[in-house]
């Protein structure tokens, strides 16, 4: 019998196997960062004290933005409570984002329960406090 050495075909097979293994490792490591950032609409329950003038201007569908540029839309079904010369607006805002362990992530901003927001629209500015988050189904 002849003694065989490593020939070119053996080298090519070894290189292909190593390249495949490297590809599997790279894909497994980078897969979580390659997944698209799936956001959906979230309802954000809030409460805010408003003035009599703001009470007249408020309506469902009004779009607010905060200092970070996140857009919030006031949903139908809000209610206004007047007690002891205080006018309180309660309701839900709609925003696109995704829930993470840290909180509701909208773009690069993360919001938490009990966060105070200053919301601005073309009609008014409102200081609101986040009460709860719900996925809009």
PAVO-887247 format. One line per 8 residues: number of its first residue (from 1); their letters; for each residue z, y, x of N, C-alpha, C, O. Coordinates in pm, whole numbers, plus 50000, padded with zeros to 5 digits. Atoms other than C-alpha are relative to their C-alpha. Example, Ala and Ser with C-alpha at 12.3 -4.5 7.8 and 13.67 -1.06 7.14 Angstrom:
BEGIN
1 = as = 50000/49881/50089/50780/49550/51230/50000/50120/50090/50066/50118/50194 ~ 49994/49881/49918/50714/49894/51367/50073/50109/49923/50090/50220/49974
//
This chain:
BEGIN
1 = xxxxxxxx = 50000/49882/50082/50000/50000/50000/50000/50125/50087/50058/50131/50195 ~ 50006/49871/49930/49926/50350/50102/50120/50085/49963/50169/50081/49850 ~ 49892/49906/50026/50200/50602/50133/49937/50128/49947/49849/50186/50011 ~ 50057/49881/50063/50128/50894/49897/50083/50122/50032/50206/50114/50039 ~ 49932/49872/49981/50214/51253/49966/49982/50084/49873/49921/50038/49776 ~ 50014/49911/50116/50233/51542/49723/49862/50062/50009/49825/50119/50112 ~ 50132/49939/50002/49888/51654/49622/50000/50121/49908/50103/50155/49849 ~ 50013/49876/50077/49764/51963/49440/50031/49980/49852/50087/50070/49790
9 = xxxxxxxx = 49974/50027/50142/49787/51806/49092/50151/49990/49976/50200/50040/49875 ~ 49854/50008/50012/50157/51726/49146/50063/50140/50003/50155/50168/49925 ~ 49949/49864/49990/50223/52087/49247/49973/50077/49872/50061/50148/49824 ~ 50034/49931/50125/50043/52221/48938/50088/49952/49884/50133/50034/49804 ~ 49914/50054/50106/50241/51991/48705/50142/50055/50014/50203/50093/49914 ~ 49865/49947/49977/50571/52103/48863/50006/50148/49963/50102/50191/49900 ~ 50004/49858/50033/50472/52471/48830/49994/50023/49849/50059/50114/49797 ~ 50011/49987/50146/50378/52427/48462/50135/49969/49934/50177/50040/49843
17 = xxxxxxxx = 49870/50036/50057/50710/52255/48384/50103/50111/50027/50180/50146/49938 ~ 49906/49892/49967/50908/52529/48565/49968/50125/49917/50060/50191/49868 ~ 50039/49883/50080/50710/52804/48384/50041/49983/49854/50088/50078/49792 ~ 49959/50026/50138/50775/52641/48046/50151/50013/49984/50198/50072/49887 ~ 49854/49990/50007/51148/52610/48118/50044/50146/50011/50135/50190/49939 ~ 49966/49858/49986/51163/52974/48232/49966/50076/49871/50042/50164/49830 ~ 50038/49936/50125/50980/53083/47914/50099/49972/49889/50131/50062/49810 ~ 49901/50036/50102/51227/52897/47694/50130/50078/50022/50189/50129/49927
25 = xxxxxxxx = 49877/49928/49969/51524/53057/47872/49985/50149/49969/50074/50209/49909 ~ 50023/49857/50026/51375/53408/47854/49994/50028/49851/50051/50127/49804 ~ 50009/49981/50146/51294/53371/47484/50137/49985/49934/50171/50061/49844 ~ 49867/50021/50058/51643/53238/47404/50091/50119/50028/50171/50156/49942 ~ 49915/49887/49964/51810/53528/47586/49956/50127/49928/50040/50204/49883 ~ 50052/49876/50059/51585/53802/47443/49976/49992/49850/49940/50094/49790 ~ 50030/50014/50143/51548/53668/47088/50083/50091/49912/50027/50154/49823 ~ 49925/49910/50089/51839/53861/46931/49953/50145/50007/49952/50214/49905
33 = xxxxxxxx = 50047/49862/49988/51707/54192/47066/49858/50016/49949/49815/50127/49919 ~ 50138/49993/50047/51353/54106/46959/49990/49996/49848/49886/50030/49792 ~ 50004/50006/50145/51447/54054/46595/49994/50141/49942/50058/50232/49996 ~ 50008/49866/50058/51358/54349/46372/50134/50042/49939/50212/49959/49893 ~ 49878/49944/50058/51639/54575/46254/49980/50007/49850/49919/50101/49799 ~ 50020/50007/50145/51648/54476/45888/50103/50086/49929/50222/50055/49927 ~ 49909/49916/50075/51794/54753/45685/49968/49986/49852/49856/49951/49814 ~ 50019/50001/50144/51841/54765/45313/50075/50118/49943/50144/50190/50016
41 = xxxxxxxx = 49931/49888/50063/51972/55016/45064/50145/49963/49973/50175/49854/49924 ~ 49858/50017/50026/52348/55054/45041/50049/50111/49910/50009/50227/49924 ~ 49934/49903/50085/52550/55226/44773/50131/50038/50067/50208/49951/50109 ~ 49880/49951/49934/52825/55440/44917/50083/50074/49895/50047/50184/49852 ~ 49911/49933/50095/53108/55520/44677/50072/50112/50073/50116/50096/50186 ~ 49939/49884/49937/53251/55864/44746/50078/50082/49899/50067/50062/49778 ~ 49930/49902/50081/53477/56136/44616/49991/50133/50073/49993/50138/50196 ~ 50012/49868/49940/53446/56511/44672/50056/50105/49906/50042/50095/49784
49 = xxxxxxxx = 49956/49886/50079/53608/56830/44557/49887/50102/50001/49832/50134/50106 ~ 50109/49904/50011/53352/57079/44427/50048/50123/49924/50153/50122/49861 ~ 49968/49876/50072/53352/57430/44287/49930/49999/49864/49847/49913/49835 ~ 50063/49986/50132/53252/57540/43937/49850/50026/50017/49769/49974/49940 ~ 50141/49970/49973/52925/57676/44079/49924/49872/50040/49812/49849/49995 ~ 50062/50125/49958/52849/57342/44247/49987/49904/49883/49891/49828/49874 ~ 50002/50088/50117/52932/57161/43925/49875/50025/49916/49817/49931/49861 ~ 50118/49965/50079/52648/57346/43752/49870/49956/50068/49771/49929/50001
57 = xxxxxxxx = 50121/50034/49923/52398/57259/44028/49981/49851/50022/49871/49807/50057 ~ 50005/50143/49965/52478/56889/44067/49914/49924/49898/49923/49949/49778 ~ 50076/50089/50088/52236/56633/43926/49962/49873/50077/49957/49874/50200 ~ 50035/50126/49933/52138/56274/43997/49863/50014/50064/49774/50082/50012 ~ 50125/49995/49927/51860/56228/44247/49998/50106/50109/49905/50109/50190 ~ 49996/49897/49897/51963/56522/44463/50016/49931/50136/50093/49836/50150 ~ 49998/50061/49867/51910/56441/44831/50083/50087/50093/50058/50207/50107 ~ 49914/49934/49902/52177/56532/45084/49969/49946/50138/49919/49835/50152
65 = xxxxxxxx = 50003/50047/49862/52172/56510/45462/50132/50040/50065/50195/50139/50027 ~ 49879/49965/49927/52466/56505/45698/49961/50059/50135/49842/50078/50162 ~ 50027/49936/49870/52497/56657/46047/49917/49911/50091/49853/49960/50184 ~ 50077/50093/49918/52338/56343/46196/49857/49982/49950/49777/49913/50014 ~ 50134/50011/50055/52028/56374/45977/49981/49882/49906/49869/49858/49861 ~ 50011/50113/50093/52104/56069/45759/49982/50053/49859/50049/50147/49817 ~ 50029/49957/50138/51964/56103/45406/50081/49916/49901/50086/49794/49910 ~ 49922/50063/50107/52185/56026/45106/49947/50054/49866/49928/50174/49850
73 = xxxxxxxx = 50047/49960/50133/52062/56030/44745/50109/49972/49899/50163/49862/49894 ~ 49898/50016/50104/52306/56086/44459/49943/49916/49887/49839/49948/49831 ~ 50045/50091/50106/52274/55803/44208/50048/50048/49863/50141/50127/49852 ~ 49953/49974/50136/52302/55827/43832/50134/49932/49980/50169/49839/50052 ~ 49872/50062/50030/52639/55746/43685/50117/50067/50069/50228/50014/50068 ~ 49887/49928/49939/52846/56001/43875/50084/50060/49887/50037/50077/49775 ~ 49915/49935/50100/53138/56158/43694/50079/50111/50066/50113/50107/50184 ~ 49928/49882/49953/53318/56488/43724/50131/50007/49923/50133/50000/49800
81 = xxxxxxxx = 49867/49996/50060/53690/56514/43661/50063/50136/50032/50068/50177/50148 ~ 49933/49872/49982/53866/56846/43607/50148/49983/49965/50183/49942/49855 ~ 49856/50017/50020/54243/56844/43649/50074/50098/50090/50048/50104/50210 ~ 49919/49903/49925/54488/57116/43756/49912/50095/50083/49940/50118/50201 ~ 50094/49907/49935/54204/57359/43843/49927/49938/50120/49874/50011/50203 ~ 50076/50071/49896/54053/57095/44075/49885/49929/49931/49903/49863/49828 ~ 50116/50072/50052/53703/56966/44010/49963/49894/50103/49933/49925/50218 ~ 50028/50113/49910/53641/56623/44160/49874/49930/49955/49860/49892/49839
89 = xxxxxxxx = 50123/50074/50024/53300/56460/44185/50018/49861/50058/50051/49845/50175 ~ 49994/50140/49955/53301/56080/44205/49867/49935/49967/49807/49965/49863 ~ 50127/50066/50026/52995/55862/44232/49957/49916/50117/50037/49874/50200 ~ 50057/50082/49893/52764/55672/44460/49879/50070/50059/49798/50130/49988 ~ 50116/49953/49926/52517/55778/44723/49919/49879/50043/49976/49772/50063 ~ 50086/50108/49955/52222/55564/44825/49946/50036/50138/49894/50146/50158 ~ 50049/49977/49864/52134/55529/45194/49945/49870/50056/49993/49762/50021 ~ 50059/50118/49935/51922/55291/45402/50079/49970/50126/50105/50060/50207
97 = xxxxxxxx = 49925/50039/49881/52114/55096/45665/50026/49852/49998/49969/49777/49920 ~ 49959/50140/49997/52269/54767/45756/50148/49994/50035/50199/50074/50113 ~ 49857/50015/49977/52628/54648/45754/50021/49924/50131/49961/49819/50152 ~ 49965/50065/49874/52768/54561/46096/50152/49984/50002/50222/50027/49911 ~ 49854/50014/49986/53114/54468/46217/50066/50136/50016/50182/50153/49977 ~ 49944/49868/49978/53165/54831/46310/50003/50084/49873/50091/50169/49857 ~ 50010/49920/50122/53064/54973/45970/49856/50002/49953/49776/49918/49994 ~ 50136/49988/50049/52750/55083/45789/49919/50079/50101/49949/50195/50129
105 = xxxxxxxx = 50083/49937/49900/52483/55162/46046/49873/50052/49934/49794/49975/49880 ~ 50120/49934/50053/52219/55410/45931/49932/50067/50118/49978/50170/50168 ~ 50065/49950/49879/51975/55469/46215/50092/49976/50118/50131/49863/50145 ~ 49908/50011/49886/52192/55539/46518/50143/50036/49963/50232/50034/50049 ~ 49868/49955/50044/52491/55654/46311/50075/49888/49930/50014/49808/49858 ~ 49915/50101/50063/52781/55435/46198/50102/50072/49912/50168/50166/49957 ~ 49908/49939/50096/52988/55522/45889/50106/49898/49961/50079/49778/49952 ~ 49885/50084/50031/53330/55386/45797/50063/50046/49869/50038/50157/49822
113 = xxxxxxxx = 49922/49960/50115/53552/55385/45491/50094/50111/50043/50144/50111/50155 ~ 49913/49885/49980/53756/55705/45466/49942/50105/50095/50012/50198/50133 ~ 50065/49896/49920/53505/55899/45680/49977/50123/49913/49943/50111/49795 ~ 50030/49874/50069/53471/56264/45582/49859/50043/50041/49827/50049/50159 ~ 50137/49957/49975/53111/56381/45549/49979/50140/49944/50031/50173/49838 ~ 50046/49873/50053/52970/56729/45511/49854/49981/49965/49768/49968/50053 ~ 50135/50025/50049/52660/56682/45297/49935/50131/49961/49996/50215/49895 ~ 50074/49878/50029/52396/56951/45269/49874/49968/49923/49808/49867/49949
121 = xxxxxxxx = 50129/50006/50068/52108/57000/45030/49946/50141/49995/50009/50234/50047 ~ 50054/49864/50010/51885/57294/44953/50080/50084/49901/50068/50207/49900 ~ 49922/49929/50102/52125/57385/44668/50145/50026/50039/50203/50126/49998 ~ 49856/49989/49974/52472/57333/44813/50045/49915/50119/49969/49833/50171 ~ 49931/50082/49899/52711/57189/45074/50122/49939/49933/50193/50006/49859 ~ 49889/50072/50062/52967/56927/44971/50075/49923/50109/50012/49859/50194 ~ 49918/50082/49911/53256/56775/45167/50045/49877/49923/50115/49889/49823 ~ 49973/50125/50071/53288/56409/45065/50076/49904/50090/50071/49914/50213
129 = xxxxxxxx = 49929/50106/49929/53505/56113/45162/49945/49866/49951/49936/49843/49830 ~ 50053/50133/50036/53361/55759/45171/50114/49913/49953/50220/49906/50015 ~ 49898/50089/50057/53553/55515/44954/49965/49854/50027/50052/49776/50066 ~ 50039/50142/49988/53352/55189/44973/49850/49990/50020/49776/50084/49989 ~ 50142/50030/49984/53014/55034/45062/49965/49879/49915/50043/49785/49903 ~ 50050/50113/50077/52809/54802/44839/49851/49985/50031/49779/50084/50040 ~ 50143/50021/49982/52473/54642/44904/49931/50020/49867/49977/49968/49765 ~ 50072/49971/50123/52224/54766/44647/49915/49878/49963/49818/49845/50032
137 = x = 50074/50120/50041/52100/54458/44461/49916/50026/49878/49847/49936/49830
//
